[in-house]
Amino acid sequence: MQRTIDANVSVNHQIIGAFAGPGLVIFVGVTHTDSVSVAHTLAEKIYGLRIFDQEFVSQFDQLFVPPGSSRELSAGELGLPMLVISQFTLYASTKKGRRPTWDLAAPREVAEPLVEAVAQKLNELGTDVSQGKFGADMEVSLTNAGPMTLIIDVD
């Protein structure tokens, strides 16, 4: 997951998901043991993770900070958009040789519904969610703020 200032994802040079202003880009990798429960827990964790401090938030006039808020705020509290992108390469193994293997990545029939479950849960929580296209050759453009990149593991 990356805290960003803006982001978009394209397939065949056509933008299919984007947001302007601060938000989160979430690269979702799925392994064989993941489940809908894990997907929902991941979404809830991301939604509530307090990674936006007042100094960061103050840069953006369009952000409404609820009165009495703590110093650190979550994307959920700020109503920030999120871009969810499937990325099986997160489960690459590079332990042997010079060619990565993706044996730990779940097959499409397992992974695709779970990536969708993450996006759907974020939407249910109240987030404006856009998505990449599962299995497509995507071009992702983003401006990382911080930089801040976090690996969220809920197992």
N, CA, C and O of each residue as an XYZ file, in Angstrom:
620
protein
N       0.851     -1.162      0.000
C       0.000      0.000      0.000
C       0.897      1.225      0.000
O       1.908      1.273      0.701
N       0.509      2.222     -0.803
C       1.276      3.453     -0.859
C       0.367      4.652     -0.600
O      -0.725      4.760     -1.158
N       0.843      5.537      0.252
C       0.160      6.804      0.475
C       0.566      7.707     -0.683
O       1.754      7.913     -0.933
N      -0.434      8.246     -1.392
C      -0.135      8.984     -2.608
C      -0.833     10.335     -2.648
O      -1.781     10.596     -1.907
N      -0.339     11.173     -3.525
C      -0.943     12.470     -3.774
C      -1.939     12.361     -4.925
O      -2.935     13.085     -4.950
N      -1.684     11.475     -5.868
C      -2.597     11.198     -6.966
C      -2.204      9.857     -7.575
O      -1.113      9.348     -7.319
N      -3.096      9.287     -8.383
C      -2.791      7.995     -8.986
C      -3.754      7.699    -10.122
O      -4.878      8.199    -10.157
N      -3.285      6.871    -11.055
C      -4.176      6.332    -12.079
C      -3.625      5.010    -12.586
O      -2.436      4.718    -12.455
N      -4.514      4.222    -13.165
C      -4.134      2.957    -13.767
C      -4.753      2.894    -15.158
O      -5.917      3.240    -15.357
N      -3.944      2.441    -16.116
C      -4.379      2.362    -17.509
C      -4.216      0.950    -18.030
O      -3.342      0.203    -17.590
N      -5.071      0.597    -18.973
C      -4.940     -0.634    -19.751
C      -5.031     -0.216    -21.210
O      -5.979      0.462    -21.606
N      -4.057     -0.613    -22.006
C      -4.000     -0.208    -23.420
C      -4.075      1.320    -23.567
O      -4.750      1.838    -24.457
N      -3.387      2.009    -22.701
C      -3.277      3.470    -22.704
C      -4.610      4.184    -22.438
O      -4.742      5.374    -22.726
N      -5.587      3.467    -21.893
C      -6.869      4.051    -21.501
C      -6.967      4.011    -19.982
O      -6.864      2.938    -19.388
N      -7.163      5.161    -19.344
C      -7.282      5.208    -17.885
C      -8.588      4.538    -17.474
O      -9.664      4.898    -17.950
N      -8.471      3.541    -16.567
C      -9.657      2.827    -16.102
C      -9.949      3.085    -14.625
O     -11.021      2.733    -14.132
N      -9.008      3.691    -13.928
C      -9.197      4.036    -12.518
C      -8.247      5.158    -12.157
O      -7.092      5.165    -12.583
N      -8.737      6.115    -11.363
C      -7.884      7.259    -11.022
C      -8.470      8.049     -9.871
O      -9.657      7.944     -9.563
N      -7.616      8.843     -9.240
C      -8.059      9.882     -8.322
C      -7.040     11.003     -8.320
O      -5.846     10.784     -8.526
N      -7.537     12.218     -8.081
C      -6.678     13.389     -7.943
C      -6.768     13.830     -6.492
O      -7.844     13.796     -5.895
N      -5.665     14.234     -5.935
C      -5.642     14.566     -4.516
C      -5.139     13.374     -3.737
O      -4.865     12.331     -4.331
N      -5.007     13.489     -2.434
C      -4.423     12.412     -1.640
C      -5.327     11.186     -1.572
O      -6.551     11.284     -1.664
N      -4.692     10.035     -1.409
C      -5.414      8.771     -1.285
C      -4.436      7.628     -1.099
O      -3.271      7.832     -0.759
N      -4.928      6.428     -1.327
C      -4.100      5.230     -1.185
C      -4.156      4.395     -2.455
O      -5.209      4.243     -3.074
N      -3.007      3.861     -2.826
C      -2.933      2.858     -3.878
C      -2.618      1.547     -3.177
O      -1.629      1.430     -2.453
N      -3.473      0.574     -3.405
C      -3.362     -0.706     -2.704
C      -3.084     -1.795     -3.724
O      -3.934     -2.115     -4.555
N      -1.893     -2.360     -3.656
C      -1.517     -3.479     -4.510
C      -1.826     -4.748     -3.725
O      -1.261     -4.972     -2.655
N      -2.723     -5.579     -4.254
C      -3.187     -6.750     -3.517
C      -2.615     -8.016     -4.143
O      -2.852     -8.315     -5.313
N      -1.854     -8.753     -3.333
C      -1.371    -10.065     -3.717
C      -2.123    -11.112     -2.908
O      -2.354    -10.931     -1.713
N      -2.501    -12.199     -3.557
C      -3.280    -13.245     -2.903
C      -2.505    -14.554     -2.972
O      -1.963    -14.921     -4.015
N      -2.465    -15.252     -1.834
C      -1.823    -16.561     -1.797
C      -2.883    -17.639     -1.580
O      -4.054    -17.330     -1.354
N      -2.471    -18.894     -1.649
C      -3.389    -20.045     -1.634
C      -4.237    -20.140     -0.369
O      -5.355    -20.652     -0.417
N      -3.735    -19.665      0.735
C      -4.456    -19.824      2.009
C      -5.360    -18.643      2.343
O      -6.027    -18.656      3.377
N      -5.395    -17.628      1.493
C      -6.241    -16.464      1.756
C      -7.715    -16.809      1.568
O      -8.064    -17.766      0.877
N      -8.570    -16.007      2.199
C     -10.013    -16.251      2.180
C     -10.749    -14.915      2.141
O     -10.126    -13.857      2.228
N     -12.057    -14.963      2.012
C     -12.869    -13.752      2.046
C     -12.692    -13.053      3.390
O     -12.638    -11.824      3.451
N     -12.604    -13.826      4.455
C     -12.389    -13.254      5.784
C     -11.080    -12.461      5.831
O     -11.040    -11.363      6.387
N     -10.028    -13.007      5.257
C      -8.736    -12.311      5.208
C      -8.861    -11.042      4.368
O      -8.314    -10.001      4.733
N      -9.574    -11.123      3.252
C      -9.767     -9.961      2.385
C     -10.499     -8.846      3.128
O     -10.125     -7.678      3.024
N     -11.533     -9.203      3.871
C     -12.296     -8.201      4.628
C     -11.467     -7.606      5.760
O     -11.532     -6.403      6.010
N     -10.695     -8.432      6.438
C      -9.826     -7.933      7.509
C      -8.778     -6.978      6.953
O      -8.475     -5.955      7.568
N      -8.227     -7.311      5.793
C      -7.253     -6.438      5.138
C      -7.887     -5.086      4.820
O      -7.298     -4.044      5.108
N      -9.069     -5.094      4.234
C      -9.758     -3.850      3.881
C     -10.022     -2.999      5.120
O      -9.807     -1.787      5.099
N     -10.485     -3.625      6.190
C     -10.771     -2.890      7.422
C      -9.498     -2.294      8.017
O      -9.509     -1.173      8.525
N      -8.410     -3.042      7.953
C      -7.129     -2.554      8.472
C      -6.663     -1.334      7.680
O      -6.248     -0.330      8.259
N      -6.734     -1.428      6.364
C      -6.313     -0.322      5.503
C      -7.182      0.907      5.758
O      -6.665      2.018      5.874
N      -8.476      0.718      5.844
C      -9.431      1.809      6.047
C      -9.144      2.580      7.343
O      -9.281      3.803      7.386
N      -8.754      1.873      8.374
C      -8.559      2.496      9.681
C      -7.130      2.826     10.052
O      -6.888      3.369     11.130
N      -6.175      2.515      9.190
C      -4.766      2.730      9.508
C      -4.448      4.224      9.568
O      -4.664      4.942      8.592
N      -3.948      4.685     10.685
C      -3.674      6.113     10.909
C      -2.286      6.475     10.377
O      -1.284      6.395     11.087
N      -2.265      6.873      9.117
C      -0.987      7.195      8.469
C      -0.971      8.597      7.873
O      -0.037      8.960      7.159
N      -2.005      9.387      8.166
C      -2.061     10.759      7.670
C      -1.988     11.709      8.861
O      -2.940     11.827      9.631
N      -0.846     12.386      9.003
C      -0.729     13.316     10.123
C      -1.263     14.688      9.713
O      -1.477     14.964      8.533
N      -1.470     15.535     10.716
C      -2.049     16.854     10.474
C      -1.213     17.685      9.493
O      -1.760     18.428      8.678
N       0.098     17.555      9.579
C       0.969     18.305      8.677
C       0.718     17.912      7.226
O       0.644     18.772      6.347
N       0.588     16.603      6.976
C       0.301     16.122      5.622
C      -1.062     16.627      5.156
O      -1.195     17.145      4.047
N      -2.061     16.474      6.002
C      -3.440     16.842      5.665
C      -3.560     18.334      5.376
O      -4.324     18.736      4.499
N      -2.813     19.157      6.108
C      -2.919     20.609      5.958
C      -2.500     21.102      4.570
O      -2.790     22.245      4.215
N      -1.832     20.274      3.791
C      -1.410     20.653      2.442
C      -2.576     20.697      1.450
O      -2.446     21.256      0.361
N      -3.708     20.110      1.829
C      -4.809     19.930      0.882
C      -6.064     20.648      1.377
O      -6.676     20.246      2.367
N      -6.429     21.702      0.679
C      -7.585     22.506      1.069
C      -8.891     21.721      1.045
O      -9.796     22.012      1.826
N      -9.003     20.724      0.156
C     -10.265     20.014     -0.001
C     -10.532     18.995      1.112
O     -11.625     18.434      1.173
N      -9.563     18.748      1.986
C      -9.758     17.758      3.034
C     -10.444     18.361      4.250
O     -10.043     19.407      4.762
N     -11.466     17.690      4.687
C     -12.170     18.098      5.898
C     -11.676     17.236      7.048
O     -11.780     16.011      6.998
N     -11.147     17.862      8.068
C     -10.683     17.156      9.258
C     -11.775     17.273     10.316
O     -12.114     18.380     10.733
N     -12.326     16.149     10.751
C     -13.378     16.206     11.771
C     -12.890     16.922     13.029
O     -11.762     16.694     13.467
N     -13.728     17.793     13.622
C     -13.328     18.504     14.845
C     -12.950     17.514     15.951
O     -13.580     16.469     16.106
N     -11.922     17.859     16.706
C     -11.486     17.005     17.809
C     -10.710     15.781     17.372
O     -10.492     14.872     18.173
N     -10.284     15.737     16.103
C      -9.548     14.578     15.598
C      -8.181     14.471     16.250
O      -7.607     15.466     16.692
N      -7.671     13.253     16.302
C      -6.327     13.034     16.829
C      -5.304     13.564     15.830
O      -5.652     13.969     14.720
N      -4.065     13.554     16.231
C      -2.983     14.037     15.373
C      -2.829     13.187     14.124
O      -2.536     13.716     13.052
N      -3.020     11.884     14.241
C      -2.912     10.984     13.101
C      -4.312     10.541     12.694
O      -5.140     10.195     13.537
N      -4.559     10.557     11.391
C      -5.875     10.223     10.865
C      -5.779      9.096      9.848
O      -4.731      8.878      9.240
N      -6.877      8.391      9.675
C      -6.926      7.311      8.691
C      -7.555      7.812      7.392
O      -8.210      8.854      7.364
N      -7.348      7.062      6.334
C      -7.990      7.382      5.058
C      -9.498      7.348      5.214
O     -10.202      8.145      4.593
N     -10.005      6.438      6.034
C     -11.437      6.353      6.278
C     -11.979      7.597      6.949
O     -13.035      8.100      6.565
N     -11.265      8.104      7.952
C     -11.698      9.316      8.655
C     -11.700     10.531      7.731
O     -12.531     11.428      7.872
N     -10.771     10.551      6.794
C     -10.640     11.682      5.887
C     -11.481     11.524      4.622
O     -11.598     12.459      3.830
N     -12.064     10.348      4.435
C     -12.863     10.107      3.236
C     -12.043     10.080      1.960
O     -12.492     10.536      0.909
N     -10.829      9.538      2.063
C      -9.931      9.543      0.911
C     -10.239      8.414     -0.065
O     -10.694      7.344      0.340
N      -9.991      8.650     -1.346
C     -10.197      7.611     -2.354
C      -9.081      6.571     -2.310
O      -7.993      6.815     -1.789
N      -9.386      5.412     -2.872
C      -8.406      4.329     -2.934
C      -8.455      3.669     -4.302
O      -9.513      3.556     -4.921
N      -7.301      3.241     -4.755
C      -7.165      2.531     -6.019
C      -6.638      1.143     -5.697
O      -5.535      1.001     -5.169
N      -7.423      0.114     -6.012
C      -7.065     -1.273     -5.714
C      -6.589     -1.936     -6.992
O      -7.286     -1.931     -8.007
N      -5.385     -2.512     -6.931
C      -4.771     -3.132     -8.099
C      -4.266     -4.521     -7.722
O      -3.513     -4.677     -6.761
N      -4.684     -5.527     -8.484
C      -4.182     -6.886     -8.238
C      -2.723     -6.961     -8.681
O      -2.347     -6.405     -9.713
N      -1.908     -7.658     -7.887
C      -0.495     -7.779     -8.227
C       0.055     -9.090     -7.686
O       0.557     -9.155     -6.563
N      -0.048    -10.131     -8.502
C       0.433    -11.448     -8.082
C       1.931    -11.472     -7.872
O       2.431    -12.338     -7.154
N       2.663    -10.548     -8.475
C       4.123    -10.553     -8.340
C       4.584    -10.233     -6.927
O       5.764    -10.394     -6.614
N       3.676     -9.784     -6.069
C       4.047     -9.566     -4.664
C       4.452    -10.880     -3.998
O       5.159    -10.878     -2.990
N       4.005    -11.996     -4.561
C       4.360    -13.303     -4.013
C       5.513    -13.960     -4.770
O       5.642    -15.184     -4.756
N       6.337    -13.173     -5.421
C       7.491    -13.720     -6.131
C       8.489    -14.313     -5.148
O       8.735    -13.759     -4.077
N       9.047    -15.430     -5.529
C      10.143    -16.007     -4.761
C      11.413    -15.839     -5.587
O      11.480    -16.242     -6.748
N      12.414    -15.237     -4.961
C      13.685    -15.006     -5.659
C      14.840    -15.708     -4.947
O      16.001    -15.333     -5.104
N      14.503    -16.731     -4.165
C      15.531    -17.402     -3.366
C      16.533    -18.177     -4.210
O      17.712    -18.246     -3.861
N      16.083    -18.758     -5.312
C      16.970    -19.586     -6.125
C      17.110    -18.993     -7.519
O      16.135    -18.539     -8.118
N      18.315    -19.005     -8.014
C      18.555    -18.592     -9.386
C      18.268    -17.131     -9.642
O      18.238    -16.296     -8.738
N      18.055    -16.860    -10.934
C      17.828    -15.482    -11.347
C      16.443    -15.261    -11.928
O      16.129    -14.172    -12.406
N      15.618    -16.293    -11.885
C      14.253    -16.168    -12.379
C      13.283    -16.292    -11.214
O      13.293    -17.298    -10.505
N      12.451    -15.285    -11.011
C      11.465    -15.393     -9.928
C      10.415    -16.450    -10.258
O      10.101    -16.695    -11.423
N       9.891    -17.058     -9.224
C       8.770    -17.978     -9.392
C       7.579    -17.409     -8.627
O       7.741    -16.646     -7.674
N       6.402    -17.789     -9.055
C       5.190    -17.282     -8.437
C       4.330    -18.420     -7.902
O       3.102    -18.350     -7.938
N       4.978    -19.460     -7.407
C       4.258    -20.614     -6.867
C       3.403    -20.248     -5.656
O       2.389    -20.898     -5.402
N       3.792    -19.229     -4.912
C       3.038    -18.825     -3.725
C       1.799    -17.997     -4.061
O       0.923    -17.823     -3.213
N       1.718    -17.485     -5.291
C       0.555    -16.693     -5.698
C      -0.606    -17.636     -6.018
O      -0.428    -18.676     -6.652
N      -1.787    -17.249     -5.568
C      -2.985    -18.054     -5.823
C      -3.357    -17.969     -7.305
O      -3.096    -16.956     -7.953
N      -3.967    -19.031     -7.842
C      -4.428    -18.982     -9.234
C      -5.584    -17.998     -9.394
O      -6.220    -17.604     -8.415
N      -5.839    -17.619    -10.604
C      -6.854    -16.612    -10.923
C      -8.205    -16.908    -10.272
O      -8.826    -16.007     -9.709
N      -8.662    -18.141    -10.341
C      -9.995    -18.476     -9.822
C     -10.099    -18.275     -8.309
O     -11.201    -18.126     -7.782
N      -8.972    -18.268     -7.612
C      -8.945    -17.978     -6.170
C      -8.699    -16.487     -5.945
O      -9.380    -15.850     -5.141
N      -7.727    -15.946     -6.659
C      -7.278    -14.577     -6.407
C      -8.265    -13.510     -6.856
O      -8.501    -12.549     -6.123
N      -8.835    -13.651     -8.018
C      -9.688    -12.586     -8.548
C     -10.873    -12.250     -7.640
O     -11.123    -11.070     -7.392
N     -11.616    -13.250     -7.134
C     -12.719    -12.896     -6.233
C     -12.245    -12.263     -4.921
O     -12.981    -11.478     -4.323
N     -11.038    -12.585     -4.464
C     -10.545    -12.016     -3.214
C     -10.076    -10.575     -3.393
O     -10.255     -9.754     -2.493
N      -9.491    -10.263     -4.519
C      -9.139     -8.864     -4.806
C     -10.430     -8.051     -4.892
O     -10.506     -6.935     -4.377
N     -11.436     -8.616     -5.543
C     -12.741     -7.949     -5.630
C     -13.352     -7.769     -4.243
O     -13.977     -6.744     -3.969
N     -13.177     -8.760     -3.366
C     -13.719     -8.679     -2.001
C     -13.069     -7.541     -1.211
O     -13.739     -6.887     -0.412
N     -11.785     -7.300     -1.422
C     -11.100     -6.181     -0.758
C     -11.728     -4.872     -1.226
O     -12.084     -4.026     -0.405
N     -11.866     -4.702     -2.538
C     -12.429     -3.471     -3.088
C     -13.877     -3.277     -2.628
O     -14.274     -2.170     -2.265
N     -14.650     -4.341     -2.646
C     -16.058     -4.254     -2.255
C     -16.196     -3.870     -0.782
O     -17.044     -3.048     -0.432
N     -15.370     -4.457      0.078
C     -15.433     -4.131      1.507
C     -15.046     -2.672      1.747
O     -15.682     -1.988      2.548
N     -14.017     -2.195      1.064
C     -13.636     -0.785      1.193
C     -14.781      0.121      0.758
O     -15.042      1.152      1.378
N     -15.452     -0.270     -0.301
C     -16.604      0.491     -0.772
C     -17.720      0.485      0.267
O     -18.332      1.522      0.526
N     -17.988     -0.667      0.860
C     -19.019     -0.777      1.899
C     -18.689      0.086      3.111
O     -19.588      0.610      3.768
N     -17.400      0.231      3.406
C     -16.973      1.049      4.534
C     -17.133      2.539      4.246
O     -17.067      3.359      5.162
N     -17.342      2.890      2.981
C     -17.587      4.278      2.626
C     -16.505      4.922      1.786
O     -16.482      6.144      1.636
N     -15.618      4.128      1.240
C     -14.513      4.661      0.448
C     -14.873      4.696     -1.031
O     -15.526      3.786     -1.542
N     -14.446      5.746     -1.710
C     -14.557      5.818     -3.164
C     -13.420      4.956     -3.721
O     -12.248      5.318     -3.625
N     -13.785      3.818     -4.300
C     -12.792      2.841     -4.753
C     -12.812      2.737     -6.270
O     -13.873      2.588     -6.877
N     -11.644      2.817     -6.871
C     -11.506      2.456     -8.276
C     -10.525      1.295     -8.337
O      -9.789      1.036     -7.385
N     -10.525      0.600     -9.471
C      -9.735     -0.626     -9.563
C      -8.997     -0.726    -10.891
O      -9.354     -0.104    -11.892
N      -7.957     -1.535    -10.845
C      -7.314     -1.953    -12.064
C      -8.140     -3.069    -12.681
O      -9.283     -3.293    -12.282
N      -7.567     -3.769    -13.651
C      -8.250     -4.888    -14.305
C      -7.448     -6.155    -14.047
O      -6.292     -6.266    -14.455
N      -8.073     -7.105    -13.367
C      -7.377     -8.327    -12.977
C      -6.779     -9.007    -14.216
O      -7.456     -9.193    -15.226
N      -5.507     -9.370    -14.114
C      -4.821    -10.117    -15.161
C      -4.364     -9.304    -16.351
O      -3.701     -9.839    -17.239
N      -4.700     -8.020    -16.394
C      -4.312     -7.175    -17.522
C      -2.892     -6.654    -17.340
O      -2.369     -6.601    -16.226
N      -2.291     -6.279    -18.437
C      -1.003     -5.593    -18.405
C      -1.325     -4.134    -18.132
O      -1.747     -3.406    -19.031
N      -1.128     -3.709    -16.897
C      -1.536     -2.372    -16.466
C      -0.343     -1.437    -16.361
O       0.787     -1.852    -16.101
N      -0.633     -0.170    -16.572
C       0.341      0.890    -16.358
C      -0.165      1.708    -15.180
O      -1.248      2.289    -15.235
N       0.628      1.749    -14.114
C       0.222      2.452    -12.899
C       1.097      3.688    -12.754
O       2.324      3.616    -12.827
N       0.440      4.815    -12.550
C       1.150      6.061    -12.326
C       0.687      6.626    -10.992
O      -0.512      6.713    -10.729
N       1.644      7.009    -10.152
C       1.285      7.570     -8.860
C       2.391      8.475     -8.363
O       3.549      8.363     -8.766
N       2.004      9.372     -7.480
C       2.970     10.209     -6.791
C       2.949      9.783     -5.336
O       2.005     10.078     -4.603
N       4.002      9.084     -4.923
C       4.090      8.580     -3.558
C       4.369      9.753     -2.626
O       5.270     10.555     -2.874
N       3.597      9.846     -1.562
C       3.736     10.940     -0.595
C       4.518     10.456      0.607
O       4.055      9.589      1.348
N       5.681     11.003      0.800
C       6.480     10.637      1.960
C       7.951     10.471      1.629
O       8.745     11.333      2.007
N       8.345      9.450      0.968
C       7.550      8.333      0.470
C       7.054      7.443      1.610
O       7.715      7.285      2.637
N       5.880      6.872      1.397
C       5.349      5.932      2.370
C       4.768      4.727      1.637
O       3.793      4.829      0.893
N       5.403      3.585      1.878
C       4.938      2.310      1.354
C       4.903      1.334      2.512
O       5.894      1.170      3.223
N       3.761      0.684      2.704
C       3.600     -0.268      3.810
C       3.179     -1.619      3.275
O       2.384     -1.709      2.339
N       3.715     -2.668      3.874
C       3.249     -4.023      3.600
C       2.286     -4.374      4.722
O       2.653     -4.362      5.897
N       1.044     -4.689      4.349
C       0.003     -5.018      5.323
C      -0.253     -6.515      5.231
O      -0.725     -7.002      4.203
N       0.048     -7.231      6.274
C      -0.180     -8.673      6.320
C      -1.115     -8.943      7.487
O      -0.799     -8.602      8.627
N      -2.253     -9.547      7.218
C      -3.237     -9.761      8.285
C      -3.339    -11.207      8.722
O      -4.219    -11.547      9.513
N      -2.473    -12.055      8.236
C      -2.477    -13.477      8.680
C      -1.905    -13.607     10.059
O      -1.827    -14.713     10.593
